[in-house]
Amino acid sequence: MAEQIRSGDGFIAALDQSGGSTPKALKLYGIEEDAYSSEAEMFSLVHQMRARIIKSPAFNGEKVIGAILFERTMDGDIDGVPTAEYLWKETKVVPFLKVDKGLKDEADGVKLMKAMPDLDALCERAVKKGIFGTKMRSVVDEANPVGIKAIVDQQFEVGMQILSHGLMPILEPEVTITIADKAEAEDLLRDEILAHLDALPTGVEVMLKLSIPEKVNQYKALVDHPAVMKVVALSGGYERLDANARLSKQTGMIASFSRALTEGLSAQQPEAEFDATLAETIDGIYQASVAG
């Protein structure tokens, strides 16, 4: 799994919409909120959507090297096989798990992650389920050095806790794409991450998930750092074609798209149309990921 992520061609699919973003994901998929009457029904419907994507012929390790799962997805099955096991054995896609519990209110221009008191127990379960790594998101809303230092400190601190369980942490300090000082925030973020990477013990590796930057090759020093297994990019609200075009200019960064991956898919589509749409989407994201 590590070798596939480190040197395989392709991108990481983000299939990890959680409670707050699930209704929107289902609506974009053609399922309105009046189609379910409980949280359990909602999560059952979104699991069906994810299983349909994973089982599609186009979704395989040739172009999709990894997939990030929501906890309930990890705990679910596909055709009677636990999801993470199915991903690796049937499709050769490396399974990751979203572990954060949402965001705190903004302070110093950033939103830190909420406390994760059950993280050790979740990591232990993930290891047993065959998960390779984890992902956790926090948000930068302003080029504030104090806030950005706090967000990177937290990401690396929790990342070390995750590494202690033998899992590969994807650190995701997302920069909001609409802020006026995005380029300045990305300069601060890059330098803060580099300082933390340089301080890691020899042989320790992490992954990074970052917004597609304003400057071409803004994160090349992170891509090339010996403590970084891979740098992946989130679409962050860019439309898929725009996200692909921006990503294709970044050397060494690959996609880890969520909404942009499911764009154009619908619960009402016949299988042939669904598979063709997904195949076209996957190919576009793959080409953008390998272009650099």
Backbone torsions as a table, in degrees:
resi	resn	phi	psi	omega
1	MET	NA	-44.8	180.0
2	ALA	-60.9	-41.0	-179.6
3	GLU	-65.7	-38.1	178.6
4	GLN	-64.5	-43.2	179.9
5	ILE	-69.3	-39.7	-176.3
6	ARG	-69.3	-42.5	-170.6
7	SER	-129.1	-0.3	179.2
8	GLY	-74.3	148.6	175.3
9	ASP	-83.9	135.9	177.8
10	GLY	138.5	-162.5	-176.4
11	PHE	-138.6	172.5	179.6
12	ILE	-106.9	121.9	178.0
13	ALA	-79.4	136.1	177.4
14	ALA	-103.1	101.0	-179.7
15	LEU	-111.7	48.1	-167.8
16	ASP	-123.7	26.3	176.1
17	GLN	-56.1	133.4	-177.5
18	SER	-104.6	-167.8	-173.4
19	GLY	-50.2	-46.9	-176.0
20	GLY	-68.9	-33.6	-175.7
21	SER	-99.4	-4.9	-177.1
22	THR	-65.5	-45.0	178.8
23	PRO	-56.7	-40.6	178.9
24	LYS	-65.9	-41.8	179.2
25	ALA	-62.2	-41.3	179.1
26	LEU	-67.2	-39.3	179.8
27	LYS	-62.9	-43.5	177.2
28	LEU	-63.3	-25.5	179.0
29	TYR	-86.6	-0.7	176.8
30	GLY	94.2	14.2	178.8
31	ILE	-114.7	110.3	-178.4
32	GLU	-76.6	163.3	-176.9
33	GLU	-65.5	-23.1	179.1
34	ASP	-78.6	1.2	178.6
35	ALA	-83.9	-9.1	178.5
36	TYR	-142.2	151.5	-173.8
37	SER	-121.6	4.7	179.0
38	SER	-150.6	163.6	177.8
39	GLU	-62.8	-38.1	180.0
40	ALA	-61.2	-42.9	178.4
41	GLU	-65.7	-39.4	179.2
42	MET	-60.9	-47.4	-178.3
43	PHE	-70.0	-29.7	175.4
44	SER	-64.8	-41.5	179.7
45	LEU	-66.4	-41.8	-179.1
46	VAL	-71.6	-30.0	175.1
47	HIS	-66.0	-39.1	176.6
48	GLN	-61.2	-40.4	178.2
49	MET	-62.3	-47.1	-178.6
50	ARG	-65.3	-41.1	179.1
51	ALA	-63.0	-37.7	178.5
52	ARG	-63.6	-40.6	177.8
53	ILE	-64.7	-48.9	-176.5
54	ILE	-63.0	-35.6	-177.6
55	LYS	-82.0	-10.2	-179.8
56	SER	-65.1	140.7	-177.1
57	PRO	-56.4	-29.6	-177.3
58	ALA	-74.5	-17.7	-176.0
59	PHE	-90.1	92.9	-179.3
60	ASN	-152.6	170.3	-172.6
61	GLY	-66.4	-5.9	178.0
62	GLU	-70.0	-34.5	-179.2
63	LYS	-125.5	-23.2	178.3
64	VAL	-110.7	101.6	-173.4
65	ILE	-84.6	-19.2	-179.7
66	GLY	-153.7	165.7	176.7
67	ALA	-145.4	135.1	178.1
68	ILE	-97.4	127.1	-174.9
69	LEU	-108.9	149.3	167.7
70	PHE	-78.1	153.8	-175.5
71	GLU	-55.3	-43.4	-179.6
72	ARG	-65.9	-30.3	176.9
73	THR	-68.9	-42.5	176.2
74	MET	-58.4	-39.8	-177.3
75	ASP	-77.5	-11.3	179.9
76	GLY	-89.6	178.4	-179.2
77	ASP	-120.3	157.6	167.8
78	ILE	-124.6	115.9	-175.9
79	ASP	53.2	40.0	176.8
80	GLY	81.3	1.7	179.8
81	VAL	-109.9	132.5	177.3
82	PRO	-50.9	139.3	-169.6
83	THR	-54.4	-48.6	-177.7
84	ALA	-62.8	-41.0	178.4
85	GLU	-63.6	-43.2	179.0
86	TYR	-60.6	-45.6	-178.3
87	LEU	-54.9	-49.1	-174.1
88	TRP	-77.8	-43.2	-175.4
89	LYS	-75.5	-39.3	-173.5
90	GLU	-93.5	-28.8	-174.4
91	THR	-122.9	-7.1	-177.1
92	LYS	59.0	37.5	175.8
93	VAL	-108.0	130.3	-176.1
94	VAL	-77.7	125.9	-177.0
95	PRO	-88.1	131.7	172.6
96	PHE	-117.5	164.6	-179.1
97	LEU	-130.4	128.9	170.7
98	LYS	-71.9	127.5	-175.3
99	VAL	-117.6	-13.7	-176.6
100	ASP	-72.5	159.1	-177.3
101	LYS	-111.9	25.8	179.3
102	GLY	100.6	-174.2	-169.7
103	LEU	-112.7	148.6	169.9
104	LYS	-77.6	169.5	173.7
105	ASP	-65.0	154.9	-177.4
106	GLU	-64.5	138.7	173.2
107	ALA	-148.5	135.3	-178.7
108	ASP	54.3	35.0	175.3
109	GLY	77.8	10.5	179.0
110	VAL	-136.5	161.0	171.9
111	LYS	-115.9	107.6	176.9
112	LEU	-74.2	165.3	176.1
113	MET	-75.3	145.7	171.4
114	LYS	-66.1	160.2	178.2
115	ALA	-59.7	148.2	179.8
116	MET	-125.0	72.5	-175.5
117	PRO	-64.3	-21.6	-178.0
118	ASP	-100.5	16.2	-174.0
119	LEU	-61.9	-43.0	-179.0
120	ASP	-61.0	-43.7	179.5
121	ALA	-64.9	-39.7	179.0
122	LEU	-65.3	-41.6	178.7
123	CYS	-63.5	-39.5	177.8
124	GLU	-62.1	-42.1	177.7
125	ARG	-64.9	-41.0	-178.6
126	ALA	-61.8	-42.1	178.2
127	VAL	-59.8	-44.2	180.0
128	LYS	-65.0	-29.6	-178.7
129	LYS	-82.2	-7.2	179.6
130	GLY	91.2	17.8	178.3
131	ILE	-73.7	139.8	179.6
132	PHE	-88.9	-40.2	-174.8
133	GLY	-152.5	-177.7	-175.7
134	THR	-130.7	168.5	174.9
135	LYS	-142.2	141.1	178.9
136	MET	-146.2	135.5	-170.1
137	ARG	-114.2	136.4	165.7
138	SER	-134.5	171.5	-167.0
139	VAL	-132.7	134.8	173.8
140	VAL	-102.6	121.3	-179.6
141	ASP	-112.3	4.0	-173.9
142	GLU	-166.0	147.5	177.6
143	ALA	-78.7	70.1	-176.7
144	ASN	-111.0	112.3	-175.9
145	PRO	-59.3	-37.2	-179.9
146	VAL	-65.2	-47.8	-179.8
147	GLY	-65.2	-42.3	-178.1
148	ILE	-67.0	-37.0	174.8
149	LYS	-62.9	-42.3	180.0
150	ALA	-62.7	-39.2	-176.6
151	ILE	-70.4	-39.3	179.5
152	VAL	-72.8	-39.4	174.8
153	ASP	-54.4	-48.6	-177.4
154	GLN	-64.6	-44.5	-179.6
155	GLN	-58.9	-45.5	-178.3
156	PHE	-71.9	-36.7	178.4
157	GLU	-61.6	-48.5	179.5
158	VAL	-69.2	-34.9	177.1
159	GLY	-58.4	-39.6	178.2
160	MET	-65.5	-36.5	176.9
161	GLN	-62.9	-41.6	179.8
162	ILE	-67.5	-42.8	178.1
163	LEU	-58.3	-32.1	-179.0
164	SER	-64.2	-16.8	177.5
165	HIS	-95.9	4.6	-179.6
166	GLY	81.2	15.2	178.6
167	LEU	-102.6	151.2	179.2
168	MET	-92.4	114.4	-179.1
169	PRO	-83.2	131.5	167.0
170	ILE	-94.9	114.1	178.9
171	LEU	-88.2	125.4	-174.3
172	GLU	-126.7	83.8	170.5
173	PRO	-90.4	88.9	-174.6
174	GLU	-71.4	134.1	171.2
175	VAL	-97.5	122.8	-179.8
176	THR	-59.8	127.7	-170.1
177	ILE	-73.3	-15.2	-174.9
178	THR	-95.3	-1.9	-175.6
179	ILE	-75.2	148.6	-175.3
180	ALA	-68.6	-29.9	-176.5
181	ASP	-107.3	38.8	-178.0
182	LYS	-59.2	-45.7	-178.5
183	ALA	-62.2	-40.1	178.6
184	GLU	-66.7	-41.1	178.0
185	ALA	-61.8	-38.3	-178.5
186	GLU	-70.6	-31.4	173.9
187	ASP	-64.2	-47.9	179.1
188	LEU	-61.6	-42.6	-177.8
189	LEU	-65.1	-46.0	179.4
190	ARG	-58.2	-47.3	-176.5
191	ASP	-66.2	-37.2	179.6
192	GLU	-69.0	-42.1	178.0
193	ILE	-63.6	-43.4	179.5
194	LEU	-58.8	-41.8	179.2
195	ALA	-61.6	-40.3	179.0
196	HIS	-70.2	-40.0	178.5
197	LEU	-62.5	-42.3	-179.2
198	ASP	-63.5	-25.1	-177.9
199	ALA	-88.1	-6.0	-178.8
200	LEU	-72.2	148.9	174.8
201	PRO	-61.0	148.6	178.9
202	THR	-56.8	134.2	178.0
203	GLY	93.1	-13.4	178.1
204	VAL	-81.0	134.2	179.8
205	GLU	-125.1	147.8	170.2
206	VAL	-132.8	171.5	169.4
207	MET	-116.1	159.2	-179.8
208	LEU	-127.9	139.6	173.4
209	LYS	-123.7	115.5	-170.2
210	LEU	-130.8	151.9	173.7
211	SER	-61.4	146.4	176.7
212	ILE	-61.1	123.2	-170.7
213	PRO	-78.7	162.8	177.6
214	GLU	-70.7	-39.1	-177.8
215	LYS	-94.8	138.2	176.9
216	VAL	-63.1	130.6	179.1
217	ASN	61.0	29.2	174.1
218	GLN	-52.7	-36.8	-173.9
219	TYR	-106.6	20.3	-177.9
220	LYS	-59.8	-36.1	179.2
221	ALA	-64.9	-29.6	176.4
222	LEU	-75.8	-42.3	177.7
223	VAL	-56.3	-40.7	-174.8
224	ASP	-86.2	-6.3	-174.6
225	HIS	-70.4	135.0	-178.1
226	PRO	-63.4	-18.1	-179.9
227	ALA	-91.0	6.6	-178.0
228	VAL	-115.0	118.0	177.2
229	MET	-72.7	-41.8	-179.2
230	LYS	-163.7	146.3	171.5
231	VAL	-110.6	123.2	-179.9
232	VAL	-116.9	157.6	-174.3
233	ALA	-117.4	138.6	172.6
234	LEU	-95.1	151.9	-178.2
235	SER	-76.6	-28.8	168.4
236	GLY	65.4	12.7	-178.0
237	GLY	109.5	-11.6	172.9
238	TYR	-65.4	141.3	171.1
239	GLU	-61.0	152.6	-170.9
240	ARG	-56.2	-46.8	-177.7
241	LEU	-63.6	-37.9	176.9
242	ASP	-67.4	-45.0	178.8
243	ALA	-60.3	-43.8	178.7
244	ASN	-61.3	-44.6	-178.6
245	ALA	-63.1	-42.7	179.2
246	ARG	-66.7	-42.6	-177.6
247	LEU	-66.3	-37.0	-174.7
248	SER	-61.6	-17.6	179.5
249	LYS	-86.8	-9.8	-173.2
250	GLN	-96.9	112.4	-178.4
251	THR	-67.8	124.2	172.1
252	GLY	86.3	-9.3	176.2
253	MET	-90.1	140.0	175.8
254	ILE	-120.2	163.7	-176.7
255	ALA	-77.1	149.9	163.1
256	SER	-141.6	74.6	-171.7
257	PHE	-93.2	148.5	177.9
258	SER	-112.7	-79.8	-179.3
259	ARG	-61.1	-38.9	-179.7
260	ALA	-64.5	-26.0	178.3
261	LEU	-73.1	-38.3	-175.6
262	THR	-93.7	0.4	178.5
263	GLU	-56.5	126.5	177.8
264	GLY	91.6	-7.6	177.6
265	LEU	-88.3	146.0	-178.2
266	SER	-144.2	143.2	176.9
267	ALA	-61.1	-25.0	-176.2
268	GLN	-85.3	-8.4	-177.7
269	GLN	-70.6	138.0	169.1
270	PRO	-62.3	158.3	-175.0
271	GLU	-56.0	-43.4	-176.8
272	ALA	-62.7	-41.8	179.7
273	GLU	-69.4	-41.7	178.0
274	PHE	-59.4	-49.4	-178.3
275	ASP	-63.4	-39.0	-179.2
276	ALA	-67.9	-41.3	178.8
277	THR	-64.0	-45.6	180.0
278	LEU	-64.4	-41.0	179.7
279	ALA	-61.5	-42.0	178.9
280	GLU	-65.0	-41.9	178.3
281	THR	-62.9	-48.8	-179.1
282	ILE	-60.4	-41.4	-179.4
283	ASP	-64.6	-40.7	179.5
284	GLY	-63.6	-44.2	-179.9
285	ILE	-68.4	-38.5	177.5
286	TYR	-61.5	-47.0	-178.6
287	GLN	-61.3	-39.6	178.3
288	ALA	-66.2	-33.6	-178.2
289	SER	-74.1	-33.5	-178.4
290	VAL	-94.1	-8.0	-176.2
291	ALA	-63.8	-33.3	-178.0
292	GLY	-81.0	NA	NA
